[in-house]
């Protein structure tokens, strides 16, 4: 019989275990504010921007224009994002947060902070900094740029 490595022999296994727990807990937290993790990520990306064309947002978040379109439609329906037509080009438009959407950002950010504290607060400050540094090095070397929304 050919030998096969155990699931637990893989770093990816441990990363996925932690990532799933962190992500699922955060999804439960933001669902109480009537948004998904993807919607929160989209809103947070808009928070620091002037009205922005969807194509710019797609580039910034590393997402497709179609994904940005679907998210923007959901958030427009919830009254958290608004679309403004471009008077110079009838095909173009910009997206921005509504006052209600802008007001939700600090609440959602505090939920993200709380979630991080719950999961990573068990680490020493040095361990947490090391983990962050290693994950950022991996993302950079692998060219990972897309905003994680799932």
C-alpha positions as a Markdown table, in Angstrom:
| # | Residue | x | y | z |
|---|---|---|---|---|
| 1 | Unk | 0.0 | 0.0 | 0.0 |
| 2 | Unk | 1.3 | 3.4 | -0.9 |
| 3 | Unk | 1.7 | 5.8 | 2.0 |
| 4 | Unk | -0.2 | 9.1 | 2.1 |
| 5 | Unk | 0.4 | 12.1 | 4.3 |
| 6 | Unk | -2.1 | 12.8 | 7.0 |
| 7 | Unk | -4.4 | 15.9 | 6.6 |
| 8 | Unk | -2.9 | 17.4 | 9.7 |
| 9 | Unk | 0.6 | 17.2 | 8.2 |
| 10 | Unk | -0.3 | 20.1 | 6.0 |
| 11 | Unk | 0.0 | 23.8 | 6.9 |
| 12 | Unk | -2.9 | 24.5 | 4.7 |
| 13 | Unk | -5.1 | 22.2 | 6.8 |
| 14 | Unk | -4.3 | 24.3 | 9.9 |
| 15 | Unk | -4.7 | 27.6 | 8.1 |
| 16 | Unk | -8.1 | 26.5 | 6.7 |
| 17 | Unk | -9.2 | 25.3 | 10.2 |
| 18 | Unk | -8.4 | 28.7 | 11.7 |
| 19 | Unk | -9.6 | 30.7 | 8.7 |
| 20 | Unk | -13.0 | 28.9 | 8.6 |
| 21 | Unk | -13.6 | 29.5 | 12.3 |
| 22 | Unk | -12.6 | 33.2 | 12.1 |
| 23 | Unk | -14.6 | 33.8 | 8.9 |
| 24 | Unk | -17.7 | 31.9 | 10.1 |
| 25 | Unk | -17.8 | 33.8 | 13.4 |
| 26 | Unk | -17.4 | 37.1 | 11.6 |
| 27 | Unk | -20.1 | 36.3 | 9.2 |
| 28 | Unk | -22.5 | 35.6 | 12.1 |
| 29 | Unk | -21.5 | 38.9 | 13.7 |
| 30 | Unk | -22.2 | 41.0 | 10.6 |
| 31 | Unk | -25.3 | 39.2 | 9.7 |
| 32 | Unk | -26.8 | 40.8 | 12.8 |
| 33 | Unk | -26.2 | 44.2 | 11.1 |
| 34 | Unk | -28.0 | 42.8 | 7.9 |
| 35 | Unk | -24.8 | 42.6 | 5.7 |
| 36 | Unk | -22.7 | 39.8 | 4.5 |
| 37 | Unk | -18.9 | 39.6 | 4.7 |
| 38 | Unk | -18.7 | 40.4 | 1.0 |
| 39 | Unk | -21.0 | 43.4 | 1.4 |
| 40 | Unk | -18.9 | 44.7 | 4.4 |
| 41 | Unk | -15.7 | 44.4 | 2.4 |
| 42 | Unk | -17.3 | 46.3 | -0.5 |
| 43 | Unk | -18.6 | 49.0 | 1.8 |
| 44 | Unk | -15.3 | 49.3 | 3.6 |
| 45 | Unk | -13.5 | 49.7 | 0.2 |
| 46 | Unk | -15.9 | 52.6 | -0.7 |
| 47 | Unk | -15.6 | 54.3 | 2.7 |
| 48 | Unk | -12.3 | 56.1 | 2.0 |
| 49 | Unk | -13.2 | 56.9 | -1.6 |
| 50 | Unk | -15.0 | 59.7 | -3.4 |
| 51 | Unk | -17.8 | 58.4 | -5.7 |
| 52 | Unk | -16.0 | 55.7 | -7.6 |
| 53 | Unk | -16.7 | 53.9 | -10.9 |
| 54 | Unk | -17.3 | 50.1 | -10.5 |
| 55 | Unk | -14.3 | 49.3 | -12.7 |
| 56 | Unk | -12.0 | 51.2 | -10.3 |
| 57 | Unk | -13.5 | 49.4 | -7.3 |
| 58 | Unk | -13.2 | 46.0 | -9.1 |
| 59 | Unk | -9.5 | 46.7 | -9.7 |
| 60 | Unk | -8.9 | 47.9 | -6.1 |
| 61 | Unk | -10.6 | 44.8 | -4.6 |
| 62 | Unk | -9.2 | 42.3 | -7.2 |
| 63 | Unk | -12.8 | 41.3 | -8.2 |
| 64 | Unk | -14.6 | 41.0 | -11.5 |
| 65 | Unk | -16.9 | 43.8 | -12.7 |
| 66 | Unk | -19.7 | 41.3 | -12.5 |
| 67 | Unk | -19.1 | 40.5 | -8.8 |
| 68 | Unk | -18.9 | 44.3 | -8.1 |
| 69 | Unk | -22.2 | 44.8 | -10.0 |
| 70 | Unk | -24.0 | 42.1 | -8.0 |
| 71 | Unk | -22.7 | 43.4 | -4.7 |
| 72 | Unk | -23.6 | 47.0 | -5.6 |
| 73 | Unk | -27.1 | 46.0 | -6.6 |
| 74 | Unk | -27.7 | 44.2 | -3.3 |
| 75 | Unk | -26.3 | 47.2 | -1.3 |
| 76 | Unk | -28.4 | 49.7 | -3.4 |
| 77 | Unk | -31.5 | 47.7 | -2.6 |
| 78 | Unk | -30.6 | 47.8 | 1.1 |
| 79 | Unk | -30.1 | 51.6 | 0.9 |
| 80 | Unk | -26.4 | 51.4 | 1.9 |
| 81 | Unk | -24.9 | 52.4 | -1.5 |
| 82 | Unk | -26.1 | 54.8 | -4.2 |
| 83 | Unk | -25.4 | 55.0 | -7.9 |
| 84 | Unk | -24.9 | 58.3 | -9.7 |
| 85 | Unk | -25.0 | 58.5 | -13.4 |
| 86 | Unk | -22.2 | 60.2 | -15.3 |
| 87 | Unk | -23.8 | 63.2 | -17.1 |
| 88 | Unk | -21.0 | 63.1 | -19.8 |
| 89 | Unk | -21.4 | 59.3 | -20.5 |
| 90 | Unk | -24.8 | 57.8 | -20.1 |
| 91 | Unk | -23.2 | 54.3 | -19.9 |
| 92 | Unk | -21.0 | 55.2 | -16.9 |
| 93 | Unk | -21.8 | 55.7 | -13.3 |
| 94 | Unk | -20.2 | 56.0 | -9.9 |
| 95 | Unk | -20.9 | 54.3 | -6.6 |
| 96 | Unk | -20.7 | 55.8 | -3.1 |
| 97 | Unk | -22.0 | 55.0 | 0.4 |
| 98 | Unk | -25.3 | 56.5 | 1.5 |
| 99 | Unk | -25.4 | 58.3 | 4.8 |
| 100 | Unk | -26.8 | 55.1 | 6.3 |
| 101 | Unk | -24.1 | 53.0 | 4.8 |
| 102 | Unk | -21.4 | 55.4 | 6.0 |
| 103 | Unk | -22.8 | 55.4 | 9.5 |
| 104 | Unk | -22.6 | 51.5 | 9.5 |
| 105 | Unk | -18.9 | 51.4 | 8.8 |
| 106 | Unk | -17.7 | 52.1 | 12.4 |
| 107 | Unk | -20.1 | 49.5 | 13.8 |
| 108 | Unk | -19.0 | 46.9 | 11.3 |
| 109 | Unk | -15.3 | 47.7 | 11.9 |
| 110 | Unk | -15.8 | 47.2 | 15.6 |
| 111 | Unk | -17.3 | 43.8 | 14.9 |
| 112 | Unk | -14.2 | 43.0 | 12.8 |
| 113 | Unk | -12.0 | 44.2 | 15.6 |
| 114 | Unk | -13.9 | 42.1 | 18.2 |
| 115 | Unk | -13.7 | 39.0 | 16.0 |
| 116 | Unk | -9.9 | 39.5 | 15.6 |
| 117 | Unk | -9.5 | 40.0 | 19.4 |
| 118 | Unk | -11.5 | 36.8 | 20.1 |
| 119 | Unk | -9.4 | 34.6 | 17.8 |
| 120 | Unk | -6.0 | 36.2 | 17.9 |
| 121 | Unk | -6.1 | 37.6 | 21.4 |
| 122 | Unk | -4.9 | 34.2 | 22.6 |
| 123 | Unk | -1.5 | 34.9 | 21.0 |
| 124 | Unk | 1.2 | 37.0 | 22.5 |
| 125 | Unk | 1.8 | 40.4 | 20.9 |
| 126 | Unk | 5.0 | 39.0 | 19.4 |
| 127 | Unk | 3.2 | 35.8 | 18.0 |
| 128 | Unk | 0.4 | 38.0 | 16.5 |
| 129 | Unk | 2.9 | 40.3 | 14.8 |
| 130 | Unk | 4.9 | 37.2 | 13.5 |
| 131 | Unk | 1.7 | 35.6 | 12.2 |
| 132 | Unk | 0.7 | 38.8 | 10.4 |
| 133 | Unk | 4.1 | 39.3 | 9.0 |
| 134 | Unk | 4.3 | 35.8 | 7.6 |
| 135 | Unk | 0.9 | 35.9 | 6.1 |
| 136 | Unk | 1.6 | 39.2 | 4.4 |
| 137 | Unk | 4.9 | 37.8 | 3.1 |
| 138 | Unk | 3.1 | 34.8 | 1.7 |
| 139 | Unk | 0.4 | 36.9 | 0.1 |
| 140 | Unk | 3.0 | 39.2 | -1.5 |
| 141 | Unk | 5.2 | 36.5 | -2.8 |
| 142 | Unk | 2.3 | 34.6 | -4.3 |
| 143 | Unk | 0.8 | 37.8 | -5.8 |
| 144 | Unk | -2.5 | 37.4 | -3.9 |
| 145 | Unk | -4.4 | 40.7 | -4.1 |
| 146 | Unk | -8.1 | 39.8 | -4.3 |
| 147 | Unk | -10.1 | 40.9 | -1.2 |
| 148 | Unk | -11.2 | 37.7 | 0.5 |
| 149 | Unk | -15.0 | 37.8 | 0.6 |
| 150 | Unk | -16.0 | 34.1 | 1.0 |
